């Protein structure tokens, strides 16, 4: 079970890193490569940016939960 959560932690870490890099920062960033650099005339963020925010939060919570569960499993294993 520890191996499974370790693999999940690696996958969540890589996915979280990719999602954070896709966000649009002050200078644009990697999101410009995927069409995220287009400015919205409405003044708010676009639907794609909001969905990216939501997905990033969910993956971040899964990452955190996998760290906590992995830590508990390792503590109880000893």
C-alpha positions as CSV (number, residue, x, y, z in Angstrom):
1,X,0.0,0.0,0.0
2,X,2.9,2.3,0.7
3,X,4.2,1.7,-2.9
4,X,0.8,2.7,-4.3
5,X,0.7,5.9,-2.4
6,X,4.3,6.7,-3.3
7,X,3.4,6.3,-7.0
8,X,0.3,8.4,-6.5
9,X,2.4,11.1,-4.8
10,X,4.8,11.2,-7.8
11,X,2.0,11.4,-10.3
12,X,0.2,14.2,-8.3
13,X,3.5,16.1,-8.0
14,X,4.2,16.0,-11.7
15,X,0.6,16.9,-12.5
16,X,0.6,19.8,-10.0
17,X,3.9,21.1,-11.4
18,X,2.4,21.1,-14.9
19,X,-0.8,22.8,-13.9
20,X,1.1,25.5,-12.0
21,X,3.3,26.2,-15.0
22,X,0.2,26.5,-17.2
23,X,-1.2,29.3,-15.1
24,X,-0.9,32.8,-16.5
25,X,1.3,35.0,-14.4
26,X,2.3,38.6,-14.7
27,X,4.6,37.9,-17.6
28,X,2.5,35.3,-19.4
29,X,4.4,32.1,-18.8
30,X,3.9,28.6,-20.2
31,X,0.2,29.2,-20.6
32,X,0.9,31.4,-23.6
33,X,2.0,28.3,-25.6
34,X,-1.4,26.7,-25.2
35,X,-3.4,29.8,-26.1
36,X,-3.8,31.1,-22.5
37,X,-2.1,34.4,-23.4
38,X,-5.2,35.9,-25.0
39,X,-6.6,38.7,-23.0
40,X,-10.2,38.7,-22.1
41,X,-12.2,41.8,-22.8
42,X,-14.7,41.1,-20.1
43,X,-12.3,42.1,-17.4
44,X,-12.5,38.8,-15.5
45,X,-10.7,35.6,-16.0
46,X,-11.8,33.3,-18.8
47,X,-13.6,30.1,-18.2
48,X,-10.6,28.1,-19.1
49,X,-8.5,29.9,-16.5
50,X,-11.2,29.4,-13.8
51,X,-11.4,25.7,-14.7
52,X,-7.6,25.5,-14.5
53,X,-7.7,27.1,-11.1
54,X,-10.3,24.5,-9.9
55,X,-8.3,21.6,-11.3
56,X,-5.1,22.9,-9.7
57,X,-6.9,23.1,-6.3
58,X,-8.3,19.6,-6.5
59,X,-4.9,18.1,-7.6
60,X,-3.2,20.1,-4.8
61,X,-5.6,18.7,-2.2
62,X,-5.1,15.2,-3.5
63,X,-1.3,15.8,-3.3
64,X,-1.6,16.9,0.3
65,X,-3.9,14.0,1.2
66,X,-1.5,11.5,-0.3
67,X,1.4,13.0,1.7
68,X,-0.6,12.7,4.9
69,X,-1.8,9.2,4.2
70,X,1.7,8.1,3.2
71,X,3.1,9.6,6.4
72,X,0.6,7.8,8.5
73,X,1.2,4.5,6.8
74,X,4.9,4.8,7.2
75,X,4.5,5.7,10.9
76,X,2.1,2.8,11.6
77,X,4.4,0.4,9.6
78,X,7.2,0.8,12.0
